Amino acid sequence: MTLTAMNNRIASIDIFRALTMLLMIFVNDLWSLSEVPEWMGHKAGNEDGLGLADVVFPAFLFIVGLSVPMAIKARRAKDENNTEVIIHIAKRSLALIVMGVMMVNLESINKELIPISKQAWQILMAIGFILIWNNYKDKKAFGKVPEWVMQVAGIGILIALCAIYKGGPTDNPVWMKTHWWGILGLIGWSYLFCSVIYVFVGDRILVISAVLVAFYLFNIHQMNGILGILPKGLLVVSASNHASVLSGVWVSLMLTYFAQKNKLSLFLTACLAFAVISLAFGFITRPEWGISKIRATPSWTAICAGISTISFTLVYLIADVWKKTNWAGFLAPAGRSTLTCYLVPYWFYPIFMVTIAAWLPEFATVGAVGLIKTLLFSLLVIYITSLLEKVNIRLKV
């Protein structure tokens, strides 16, 4: 058996991304249920433990890292220099950060102080994102409206939403804050740092490994100040996020290196070793700060990196080595149009809450029946994404 060459499409990356997106939709809908197994949800910030929901986000960061080397090499294949590549990276990062900040502020919006309903604000926000960052076919919408017209309209919508925004308590309202940047914001910042690092470091695996260790050290510093006076906010967001992305970069570089040598066994050995080291570090240091997604502890970071590495390696074996991909066909839209898929619930929930929710029987949101409902909802979101693709709605930042 041979390794898939890096100049070919690697099916496992899209499939792993789609599976992670399915899980993210699933765990994000658990709030609508009651009497579900505790291990499925998030652990509280003061708890030492790992729920299914706590593994999903770092897996997403890991996938971002997997794609970074290939994406940058594709830009360079178009004869782009480092400055042009970094500008492209900055634009993508800014888009994710803007979306993340708006989404995180949605959580604290005061519906009594804005002139429209929270649901309308949410739907308009998602529409604005589409208008700005949709991948327009032939640079036109509906076959005739110039792309820039749609983008200006989207920017106008977002500016208007920001202008009317008020959050916090009624007696002391506040405007938008970065808060914790939101999921997309965290992805944006970590993508920015790790991509720029790769632009200058390239495929030098020892340097990437050293930077990864440095991120873990900084993550430890953010917990206990091990690096002295070095500002803990130096990397903007937790070093945990950067370490998760760079772990994906590391595995991607291993795949590149051993694909060139056609050494499947060595690639699997490298991934297994990386996973074992990550898991061992995570569990050995657990008594020091615990396993916690909320606090982004080094133990949580390392354990999730190990889980992501093992999971991706298994998917790679199935999809790219054994060429078994038909089983994941129905998930393909979530792997191709991941950002669109992530946004679909932001349109669905406001509409659902004022329509179907009122008629949904209570037993449909309890226990095993509720879990089936949430699984069906997750699959419905992916199906809706496929329908949006057919009408050329597919976000691309």
N, C-alpha and C positions, 0 to 999 in steps of 0.2 A: 504494500500500500504506500502511496506517495502523498506528500503534502501538497495542498493547493497552492499554486504560485501566487504571489502577491499582485501580479498584474492581471489576475482573473478575479471575478466577483466572488467574494467569500460569503457563501450562503449562510454560514453559521452566525455571522455578525448580525445580519438582518433578522434571522430567526430568534437569536438570543435577545435582540432589542425588542422584537414583537412579544416574546414571552414575558419579558420584564414589564412592558407596557400593559399587557393583560393583567399581570399581577398588581401593577400600580392602580389601575382602574378598580380592580377588585377590592384591594385593601382600603382605597379611598372612599369606597361606598359602605364600608362596615359601620360607619357612624349611623346609618339609617336602620341598623338592625339591633336587636336585643337578644340576650342569651346565646351569644356566639362564643366559641372556645377562646379562652384568654390568650392562648399562644398565637392566635392569628393577628392580634392587634399590636399597637405600639405599647412599649413599656413606659411607665411614667418616668419623669426626669430624675426622681430620687430612687428609682429601682435599679437593681443590678440584674440585667437579664436581656434576652433577645427574643422579640416576637417576629413573626413572618413579615409584618409591615416594616420592621426596622431594617430588614435586609434589602428591600426593594430599591430605595434611593441610592445607596452606595453601588448597587449593581448598575444603575443607570449611569452613574459617574464613571464606573469602570468601562462601560460601553463607549462613552464619549472618548475615553483614552484609547480604546482599541482602534477607533476610526481616525485619530489625529494623524499618525504617520502617513496613512494612505491619502488622506485629504490634502495634506501639505505637499506630498509628492505629486498629486494630481495638479495642484496649482503650479508647481514648478515645471511640470510637463507642458504647461501652456506658456512657458518662458517668462513667468513672473519672478521678479527679484524679491529679496527678503522684505524690502519696504512694502511692495505691493501685497505680499502674502500677509504681513502684519496688519496692514490696513483692512484687509478682508477679515482677518481674525477679530480685529477691534469692532468692526461693524456687526459681526455675528454676536459677539459678546454683549455689545450695547443693546441689541435687540432683545436678547434673553434677559438682561438685567432690567430693562424697562418693563417687559412683560411680568417679570417676577415681582418687582416692586408694586406694580398696580394690583396684581393678584393678592399679594400679602396685605395690602391696604384694604382690599375688599372685605377681609375678615373683621376689621374693626370699624367699618363704615357705620355712621349713625343715621339710620333711615329716617329719623324724625327731623333731621336738619338739612336734608337735601331735597331739591324740588321734584325729583323723580323717585320711583321706588328702587330699592336695592336690587331687585331682580332686573329692572330695566337698565340700571347702571352696569350690572354684570354682563347682560347680553350685548349692550352697546360696546363695552370694553372688548369682548370677543370679536365683534364685527370689525372694530377698529384694527385689531391685530391682523385680521384676514385681509382687509383692504390694503394695509401697509406691506405685509410680508408674504402675500400670496405669490406663488410661482406662476405668473401670468403666461399663458401660451401666446407666443409671438408678440410678447410685450403689450398685449391688449386684453381687456376684459370684454366678454360678450362679443368678441370678434371685431370690435370697433372702438371701444373706449380706451384711450392711451393709458398705459400703466401708471404714469405719473399723476394723472387725474384721480385715479382710485387711491393712490398713496397719499395725496394731499387731503382727500376726503377723510381717510383714516386718521391722519395726523390731527385734523381738525376735530374729529370725534374725541380722540384721547385728550387733547388740550381742553376741550369743553368739559369732559368728565373730571379732569384734574381741577378745573376752575370751580366746579360746584361741590367738590368733595369736602366733607367734614366727618371727622371720626372722633372717637373717644366719648366721654360722658357729655350729656346735654348741657350741663352747667359749666363745662370747661372744654369746649371742642378744640380739636387740633387738626392741622392739615396733614398731608401725607408725610410719612416717615419711611426710612428704609427698613426699619424693624430688623428682621433676620434675613431680608432680601428675597424671601420666597424660594420655592424649589428651583424655578427657572433662573432666578438671580444667582443662586449658589452655583448652578451649573455654568452660568455665564462667566462668573469670576474665575472658577477653577479651570474652565476651558481656556480662558485668556492666559492665565499664568503658565499652564502646562504647554499650550500650543507655542507660545513665544519661546519657552525653554527649548522645545523640540526644533524650532526654526534654527536656533543657533547651535544646538548640540547635535542634532541629527541622530544617526543610528549608533552612536557611541554608547553601547549598553552599559559600560562601567560608569560613565558619567551620569547616565540616567539613573542607575542604581544608587549612586552617591547622592543625587538630588532627592531621590525617594527617601533615603535614610534621613536626609536633612529635614524633609517635610515631617517625618515621624518625630524627629527630635523637637521640631517646633511645635508639633501637636502636644508633646509632653510638656514643653515650656508653657503652653497655654493652659495646662492643668496645674503645674506646680512651680512655674518660674525658674526652671532649671538653667535657662540661658541668661539669667540676671536681668539687666536693665533693658534688654532688647524688647521693644514694644510688642505686646501680644497681638495687636491689630495690624501688624506689618503686612500681612497677606490678605487684608480686608476681611476675608471670611476664615473659618476654621481651617487649619492646615490639614485636617482630616479630609476635607473635600479635595484638596490638591493631591494628597497621597492616594486617594481612591482613583482619581483620573490617571495619575502617573503609573499606578499599578496596571491599568489597562494598556497604557503606552508600552510598558515593559513587556507584557505578554505579546503585544503586537510585534514588537521588535524581535522577540524570540521566534515568532512565526515567520517573519521575514528571513531571518538568519538561517533557520533550519530548512525553510522551503528551498532556499538557494542550494543547499547541500542535499536536499531530498532525504532528510533524516527525521522521519516521523517519531521514532523511538526517543531520540534526543529531545525533540520538542515536548513530548509528553513527560519525559523525565524532568525537564526544566520547569514545566508548569506544576508538576507534582511537588517538586522541591520548594518552589515559591509558595505554593499553597500551604505546605506543611510548616515552613518557617513562619508564615503569616499567622496561621492558626496557633502555633506554639507560642509565639510572642504575645498574641492576644490573650490566651488563657493563663500564661505564666504571669503576666502583668495585671491580670484581672483584680487581684486583691488590692492593688495600689489605687485604682480609680474606678473599677467596675466596668461593666459593659453597658453603655448607654448611648442611644442615638441622640437623645435630646441634648446631652452634654458633649456629644461628639468625642468620646474618649478614645485614646489610642487603641485600647483593647477592642472596642467595637469596630474601629476602622480596619484593624488588621484581620480580625475574624471574618468580617464581611468581604475583605479582599481575597481571603482564602476561599470562601464560599463561591464568590464570583468566578475565580480562576478555575475551580473544579467544575462549576456549572458550564462555563463557556467551553472548556476542554471537552466535556461530554457532548455538548451540542456540535462542536467541531467534528468530533469523530463520527457522529451520526450523519451530519449533513454534508460534510466536505470530504471525508475519507470513505465512508460507506455509501455516500450519495443517496441517502434516504431523506427526501425533503417534502414529499407529497403530504405527509401528515401535518405539516405546518402551513399548508396553502391557505387555509381560511384565516390565518393570522397575518398574512402578508401585508395588508394595508397598514397594520400597526407598526411594521418594520420599515415600510417605505415612507409613510406619512405620519411619523411619530408625533410631531408637534401638533399637527391637526387633530390626531386622535386624543392627545392630552387635553385639547381645548373643547372637544365635543361636550363633555359633561358641564362645562361652563355655560353652554346654551341649553342643555337638556334639563338641568336641575331647576332653574327658575320657571321653565314652562311646566315641568313635572309637578312642582309644588303647588301650582294654582289649577292644575287639571287632574291628572291621574291620582295624585297622592290622596286626594279627598275620597276617592272611591276604592282605594287599595285596602283590602281586609287586613286586620291586625295580624292574623296568623302568617301572612305573607312576608312579614318583617321579623319573624321570631325563629330562632334556632336553625335547624336544618333546612326548613322551607325558605327562610330568609336568605340563607347562603346560596341556595339554588337561584333565588331571585336575583341576588347580586352577581352571580356568575352569568346568568342570562343577560343582565344589564351590561356587563363587561363585553360580552360577545356582540350585543346590539351596538355598542359604541364603535366597535371595530367594523361592523357592517355599515353603519352610518358613514364612517370614514371612507369606506370603499365607494359609497354612493357619491360622496363629495369629490372623490378623485375623478369620477366619471363626468362631473360638471366643471372640472378644472379648478377645484378648490383644494389646494395643497400648499400649506405654509412651508416656506424655505427661507431660512435666515443665513 
